[in-house]
């Protein structure tokens, strides 16, 4: 699904020398590269503050802690997403309120968000799923109307550009109260281990985020709040600093692959290709199709026999997971999500896909579907 080895070969010299420098200097935690990467990412995103942390799940948890959310507060997010988005809501004793998504774009349904808002609602967590932004202008309008926080889960869409109705643009993750991302190796901007970050333009909130991620301390051994230990290590920062320079180039390569898939698969009656929204560019963390009248399990097995990986993101909706079992949700409540979980299939998508590989994937897929 992801060719990290091929990608590494193109930046090998810079990554290797940077890692060796860290080892030579033995500044493994909070070394110079962490601050350098932080500054580079702030400039790239045009955001005042980037606070690196250990992983994307920590980023979401720290964000909710910094906003002062209390047990019982309701947080709205999509049922069609990776578990981490809702997991941290439950871990903090908050109440996850799940809603459906749009059938074509996979993004959270804004009308469903509005219907789910109650006096207990304190935040919305839109997920920019598979690489393009949710409808942030409408979500921010709802948030302003109801005085809610917005925490953007941008783990799959770093680098995407959002365009407002007045023509202004902003990077994914810099529009809401806080943006949270993951640098897991398979992400568009991925390190060689775990890593994550939070973004905000709010100076005071940035201080809280940094404090919480460092054991609740702003001065060493002085702990003002309960925090956690969540740091991006220096070696990972070296890798991310090298890759950030190529992030837009990586997005272009993914879009080129997506365009090939579109062209070859777009008219097949058993395939629905991913829709694009007007308000956002797409960075194609995944290229996810919907199948119609196809035995998906058998198809995956047949593709695997021919050396073609294909993944299901995600096979079980959050509202049907045992961990989120609740009287508030039942099977049938989110028909779009449930249909997607039964029909989606993600094809290989990464920066090293060449036309021969794409032809091999699509030729075999079409042969198996006919």
HUVEN-V687334 format. One line per field, one symbol per residue. ss: DSSP state (H for helix, E for strand, - for the rest). A space follows every 50 residues. Layout:
# HUVEN-V687334
ss=???
This chain:
# HUVEN-V687334
ss=---HHHHHHHHHHHHHHHHHHHHHH---E--HHHHHHHHHHHHHH---EE EEE--HHHHHHHHHHH-------EEEEE----HHHHHHHHH---EEEEE- E------E-HHHHHHH----EEEEE-E-HHHE---HHHHHHHHHHH--EE EEE-------EEE-----EEE------EEEEE-------------EEEEE --HHHHHHHHHHHE--EEE--EE-----E---EHHHHHHHHHHH--HHHH HHHHHHHHHHHHHHH-----EE-------E-E----EEEEE----HHHHH HHHHH----EE------HHH-HHH----------HHHHHHHHHEEEE--- ----HHHHHHHHHHHHHHH-
